[in-house]
Every structure is written in C-alpha cells, then in structure tokens.
C-alpha cells in the first residue's frame, strides 16, 4: 500500500483538495440531521434555546445552503479523486510497458502471457478503486471523525470518548479483521483469473489443431473446470463481504443505542441537558458515513491490493539477462555452438550437458519431441536467458561477454508464435520501425518473399468463395487472407 501511495505523490495537491472537499461535504450532510433535530426540539420545548442562539428560520436557511453545498462538494471531490485515479492508471501503464521492454525478450518468451495481459488490463484497472476510493476516504474518515469527536466533546467528554471508540471499531478494527480474513483469497482470485486468461489465450492459439484432432470436448471441460474454480473463489469473497456488512451495520446500530443510553444516564446525573442527549445521539447516528465507506473498502481492497502487488512485481522484476553495452565481440562470424550446456526453467530441467556445433555455411536442423528443448536452444543462442552451466558461443566467444548489439547483428530469430495486428501488412512490417519509408517496407517484404506472392494475387480474391477455397489448408487460407487485406489496405 505504501508503494502504491508513493506513485500518487506527483498529484498530492489534488488529493489534498479532494480530502478537504470530502470532509466539508460529510460535515454538511451530518449537520443537516443535527440542525433538523434542533428544529424538532424547539417544537417539543418552547423554552429551549436553539442551536447557538439561531432562530428556526435561520436554521432552515442554513440547512438549505448546506444541502446544496453537500451535492456540489461531493461532486468536485469525486471529480478530483477520479482525475487522480485515471491519470495515475495511465502513468502506471506506461511504467509497466517500460518494465516489459526492460524485461524482454525473456519475459514475453514464457508461457504466462495471459497473466501479463491480466496485469496490463484488469489488474491496473482495479487500482482505480485504490486511488479513487481508498486514499482520500481514509483521510476524510479520520478528519471528519475527529471533528465530530470535538463537537460531541462540547457536551460531555464521555460522549466524545465513546464516539471515538465507535469510529475506531467500525472504521479500523472491522476492516482490518475482514482484510486479514480475506487477503489470501483476494490474491488467489486474481492469480486464478490470470491463469484462466493464459489458458484461453493458449486455447485460441491452438484452435486449428484442437479442431483438427477433435480435442474440443477436452478443451471445453478444462475451461469449465477452471471457470468453476474461479466462481467458487468469487462466492467466498462475496460471502465474506456480506458478513462484513452485517457486522458493520450491527455495530452502527449498537453504537447509536449505547450513545442514547450513555447520554440519558449523564442527564439523570445532571451532567448534560436534554438537548445534549438528542444532539449527541443524532450526531452519532448520522456521522458514520465516512467510516462506513472506509469499512466497505476492505471487501474490494483484498482484490485491489492483490492486483497492486501483481503490478508492482512486474515493475520490480529484474531482467533475466542484463544486456552488454558497447561494440565488443568477434570481428566476423565463424560459427556457433553449445558446450556442455545445462538449463532449466525453475526446477524443470530442459537441457543437460548438451552440445551443438554449427559451422559457417551449414544448414543445421534440430528435431525432437515437443518440449524437448528445440526452441530453448535457439533462445539460448539469442541469449534470452543465461545457461545454468556450460557455455553458448558465437565465433568462439561466450555470448555472456559479447556486446548485445553485436550478438543481434550476427543472429536473426523467427519465433513460432506469429502475431498479426488488425492493420495493413505495411503497418505490420513497419511495427519495429514506425518511421520506415515506403521503399524500406517494400524491400523488407521482398526479403521475406512476401512481395511477389501478394502481387500475384488478383484484386479482391476471396478465399471463402474462390474456386480453391475448399481445398486450401488453414495456413494457406491465412496467408492469402493476409494478402487480401494487404491488397485492400496498403498495396505495395
């Protein structure tokens, strides 16, 4: 929570304004009921002196003014809080993307892309609850409660002490108890949600294979199982939220009754007047708004802080490999290889004392069953990760000592996961260099053997109704579909 608050420091002046407006707004709402009680007391007792010597007309005018002020102050307070929240969400999202650039390529080469998508989208969005509905409400609840304690203290110190105890129980004790009770469930829910995203993403990527091999029922069953587990966690959190609300409402009712009995006892001893009994009781009943808002936070805060922890873990994560600056490295490419290389993802051993030699001019093919480490070997050659033992060498030099730029100049890597953005092919080609000229894009397309294929297709060719449509494989359909989009949006 402290780390999340520090991120809000650049907007602290707006937050202070929101707190001031929130305190004034709540005091307006509370004193509406207190002043109304004074008017009713005047009707019950013609001899009673009204609140600070004001007339009934004066009190009614003040009530009308503060009623209007309450609405205006609440609106501006909420505007400030949400301005802070959405401004900070944009800042945090920029920080997360900057962290991902620092952590790449290893971070995006893992199998947890669905969790990363959850962090970038829903986890960051949930922080809106923290910045718009947590920080300033805490300060507002403390300052408003302090003002009401001082107000009731004017009638009797015992009333002030009891009010302070009631505010602490409702605004601090109950939320802390509820937060500790459900913090683990909040993190479990966010983690399960991210894992479900990862599963769905992988299922969509393998949709063609799932259909081809008749695995739809298995995928559906696995997705249903994960969804049901997530639903159980959600029900537990909802049940906990209902229990917290019941306890909070019971404590508010109990506190109001006890305040009436306490002030009634003090009146019987002549230590407080009848006006003090009614005023303190009405003030107690009407002043729980800020602390109730605080008490309700613990329900959403479990998930919000879990989301914050997941976001901060990305911001604080250290790169798997630190890039070497400069231009150091071999002057020419004379081959590549792995010497006695062992590597594991956490405890999952992939390679053990593996050797590979690729000489200049050779085409080397690596084959093996799925998961045997073929892609891992290529990523180690690119130094996405460092080996656990052994050495990866380019031109006889260990890649861990080479300048990263030099290493990238010697190697090119095409991943097995290809992402096509919903845009023209020209824009997709230029994704790494948005300022690339038209001529450079054309040259890149020619190098990729895409240009001639695209230009050979007739304008408006439709793979769905064309005469070859039923005989094309999924990959050919995709390729021609891409080409059609290319011809339509940005012909070369």
N, C-alpha and C positions, 0 to 999 in steps of 0.2 A: 504494500500500500504506500509506503514511503517513497519507493522508486517511481510509482505512478504519479504521486503528488509532485515530485520534483520535475517531472515532464511538463507540469502545468505552470511552472514558475514564470515563463515569459508573459503569461496572461493574468498574473496575480492581481493587477489593478482592477481588471474587470470582475474578477472573482470577489474582491473586497466590496465593490459596488453591489454585486448580487447579494452578498451577505447582509449589507446594510439595508437594502430594499426588502429583503426577506424578513428581517427582524421587524422592521416598521410595519410590513404587511400583516404579519401574525399578531402584532400588538393591536393593530386596528381591529382585526377580527375578534380578539379576546375582549377588548374593551367595549365592543358592541353589546355583548351579553352583560357585561358588568354595568354599563350605563342603563341598559334596559331593566336590569334588576333594581337600580336606583329609582327609576320612574315607578315601577310596581310598588316598591316600598313606600314611596310618597303617597300613593293611593291608599295603602293599608294604614298608614300613620300620618295624619295631617300635621302632627307636631314635629315630624322628623326633619332635620336639616339635610338638604340634598347634598350630593357629592361636591365637596369643596365650595359650597355656597351657591352652586349654579341653580338656575330655575329650571322647571320642566321644559319650557320652550328652548332654553339654551342647550339642555342635554339632547333634545331631539334634533336640533340643528347640527350639533357636533356628531351625533350618530349618522346623520345623512352624509356629512362630509367624509367621515372615516369609512363609511360603507363604499363610497365611490373611490376613495383612496386605496382601499383594500384591493379592489379589482385592478386598478392601474399599477399599483406597486407589484402585485403578483405577476402581472403580465410582463413588466420590464425585468423583474427578477428572473423569470423563466427564459426570457429572450437572452439575457446575459449568460445564463448557465448553458443554454443550448449553443450559443455562439462559441463559448469556450469549448464545449464538447466537440462540435463538428470541426472547429479549427484544429483542435488537438488530434482528432482522428486522422485528419489529412497529414499533419506533421508526423504522427506515429507510422502511418502507412508509408510515407517517404523513408522514414528511418528503417522500416522493415525491408523495403526493397533495396535500400543501400546495404543493409546487412546481408541480404541474399546475394547481392553482387559480390560482396566480400567473401562469402562462404562458397560461392560457385567455383568450379563445376561440381565438386563432390556432393554438395547439398542436394542439387537437383538430379544427381545421378542415382540417388537412393530410391527406395520403394515407398517412401512416405509422402508422396506428392499430395495425396488427398488431405493429409493433416496440415500441410503447408497452405493449401487452399483455404482450409478452415481458419487458420491463423490470420491470413490476409483478409478474409471476408468476415465471417461471423464473429470470430474472437475479437477483432478490432471493433466491430460494430457494437458488441456488448459493452465495451469500455465507455460508450455513451452514457450508460447507466451510472457509471462511477463518476464521470466528470460533470454530468448534468444533474444528477440526483443523489450524490453522496457527499462530496467535499463541502459545498456550501450548506447543504442541510444540516451537517454536523455542527458547523459554526453557528448557524441560525438557531438550532435547538439549544445550544449552550447559552448563547446570549439572551434569547427570549426567556428561557427558564430562569436565568439569573435576574432578569428584570422583574419577573413575576414573584420570585422569592423576596426581592427587596420590597415590592409592592405589598405583599401579604405580611411582611415583617413590620410594616407600619401599624398593623392592627395588633399582632402579638408574635413574639419570637418563636413560640411553639408552632404556630401555623406555618411560619417560614421554614422551620427545620423539617416539619413533616412534608411540606411541598417538595423540598429539595430531595428528601429520601424517595418520594414517589417518582419524581422525574428521573432519578438515577436508576431505579428499578426498571421503569418502562423503557427509558432511552438508552441504557447501557447494559444492565445485568441481563435482561431478557435477550437482546440482540447478540451479546457475546455468547451466552449459553446456546442460543439457536445456531450461531455461526460455527461454534466448535462441534456441535452435534452433526452439522451437515457439510462441513468443509470438504471432507473426503469424498462425499457423494457428488459435490459440485465438480471436482476435478475428474472423478470417474465418468461423469456425464459428458464433459467436454472432450475427454480422451476418446470415449466410445463414439461420440459424434464425428470426430476427426477420422477414426478408423473406418467408420461406415462410409465416409466420403472417399477414403482411399480405396475401399473395396469396390464402390460404384464406379470410380474412375478406371480401375483396372478391368472391371467387367465390360465397360463401354469400349475400352481399347481392344479387348479380345472378342468383340461381339461377332465378327465374321467367323472366327474359329469356334465359338460357342454354338453358333447355328450349324456350322459345317459338321461338327462332331456330336450334335444332339445333346449338348450339355445344358440346355435351357432350364430344365427342371432342377438340376443341381444348383445352378446359379440362383434361381428363384428361391429355393429352400434356404440357401445360405444367407441371402439378403433378408428373407423373412425372419430368420433366427436372430440376426444382428439387430433388426428393427424392433423385435420383441424385447430383446435385452435392453435396448435404449429406452423403450417405452416403460419398462419396469423401473429404471432409474428415474425417469421423469415422474412417475407416480409416487415414488418415495419422496422426491423433492416437494411435490405438491401436497402430500400428506403432512410433511414437516411444516410447510408454510401454513396450512390450516391450523395445526396445533399451536404454532407461534401466535397467530392472530387471536385464537381463543384465549390463550394465557394473557396476552396484552389487553384485550377488552375486559377480561375479568379483573385485572389489576387496576384499570382505569375506574371501573365501577366501584371496586372496593375502596380505592383511594378517595373517591368523592364522598362515599358514605362515611368513612372514617374522619374526613375533614369536617363534615357536618356534626358528627358526634363530638369531635375534639373541641370545636369552637362553641358548641352548645354547652359542654362542660365548663369551658372557660367563662362563658356568660353566667352560668349558675354561680360561679365564684366571684362575679363582679369584675373580672379582668378584661372583659370585652363586651361591647354593646351588641344589640340585636342586628344593627347594620353590619357590623363586623362579621357576625355569623353568616349572614346571607351573602355578603360580598366575597368573603374568603371561599365559601362553598361554590358559588357561581364561578369565581376565578379559577378554582381548582378544576371544575368540570370542563371549563372552556379553554384551558391552556395546554391541553395535552396534544394539540395539533402538531407542533414541531417534533416532539419526542415520539409520537406515533409514526410520523414519516420516517424518523430515524429507526424505529423498531422494525418497520417493514423492510428496511434496506437489507437486513441480514438474509432474507429469502432470496433476493436476486443477487446479493453480494457474493454468495457462495460460488455461483457460476461466473460472475463478473471477475472476481479475483482469480479464479482458476484460468479464465481467459487471459487476464493480465499477466499471470505467471507464464503462460504459454508464449505470449508475445515477447515478454522480457527475456525468456530463454533463447529466442531467436536473436534478439538484439545483443545478448551477452555471449552467444556461442562463438567459440574460437574456430577459425578455419581448419579443416583437416590438414591442409598443406599451406604453408606460407610461401608466396612467390618470391623468387630471387630477382632482384633488380639488376640493371646493368646489361652488358652485352657479352659477358663471359661465356665461353663454350667452344667446342671444336670448330675449326675453320671450314670443314667440309663434312658431308655425310658419308660415312663409310660402313654403315650397318647398325643394327640394333639387336639387343638381346636381353634375356633374363638369366641371372646366375644364382642358382640355389635359392630361389625366391619362395618365401612363405608369406601368406597373407590370410587374414580372417576378418570378417565383419563381426565385430564384438567377439562372441565365442564360436561363431560359425566359420570353421576353417574351410577356405576355398582352395588355396594352393599350398603345397608343402614341398619344399626343396625342388621347385620347378625350374627347368632350364629350357631356353629357347634362343635360337640364333637365326637372324635374318640378315643376309648379306646384300650388298648393293646389286640392283638389277634383278633380284629374285621376286617371285610372287609366292608368298607363303600362306597356305591355308591352315586354319586351326579348326579341328572338328571335335565334337564331344556331345554328350547328352546335355539336356537342359539343366543349367545350374552347376555345370562342371567348372566354370571359370573362364569361358572364352571371352566374354565381354570384359570381365575383370582384368584379364591380361592386357587388353587394349587400353583400358583406363589407367592401368599402372604405367604403361609406356607413355601415356599423356601426362602422367603424374597428377591424376585426380586425387590419389591417395599415395602415401609413402608405404613401402613394404614393411612387414614386421621383422623380416631378416632377409639377407641376401642383397642383391643389387640389380637395378634396372639401368642399362647403359645405352647411350647413343654415341656412336663413333668412339667407343671405348671409355667414355666419361659417364660417371654416375649422374643420373638426371637430378638428384638432390642437390648437386653443386652447380649445375648449369643455370644460366640466366633463363628465366621462364620464357621471355620473348624469343630467345634463340631456339629453345625447345619447340615452341609453337611454329617457328619458321620451318623447322625440319619435318614436322608431322602435321597431318590432317586427319580428322576423325569424323566419321559419319555415324551418328547414333542409330540404333534400331527403332527408336521412338521418333517418329516424324510428326511435327505439329504444323498444320496449315491454318493460318489465320483467315477469318472471313473478310478477305480483301482481294485485290488483284494479285496475280502472280508477280508482277513487277514490284509491288509493295512487299510481298513475301521474300523476294530475292534480296531486297534492299533493307531487310529488317535489321541487319547488323550495321548498316551504314545508311541511315535515312537521307544523307546528303548526296548519295551516289547519283551520278548523271545517267541519262538515258543510255548513252553509249556503254557505260560501265555495266549497267544491268544487262544489256544485250550480250556483252562479252561473257558475263557470268553464266547466262542461260546457254550460250554456245558451249562453254566448257563443261556444263552439266548435261550436254546432249539433249537439251530440252527445246532449244530454239527451232531446229529443223522439224522435230516431231509436231510441235504446235503449229508451225506454218503449213504443214502438210495437210492439216485437217480442214474440211470445208467449213465455211462460215455457218454457224447455227447448227452444227452437227449434234444430234440428240441421241444419247446412249440409251435412253429408255425406249424410244420407238424406232430407232435406226435398225437397219436390216441385220446388223451384227450384235444388237443389244442383248439378245438372249444367249449368245454364245461366248460372251466376254467373261473373263474371271473378275473377281471382286477388285483385284489390284488394277486390272486394265480399265475397268469402269471408272475407278477413282482417278486414274491418270488422265483419261480422256475427259472426265468431268472437270478436272482441274484445268485442262487445256481449254475447254469451252469457256470456263469462267475467265480464263486469261484472254481469249479472243474477244470476249464480250466487254471486259473491263479495261484491259490495257494491252492491246495488240503490240507486238514487237515489230 
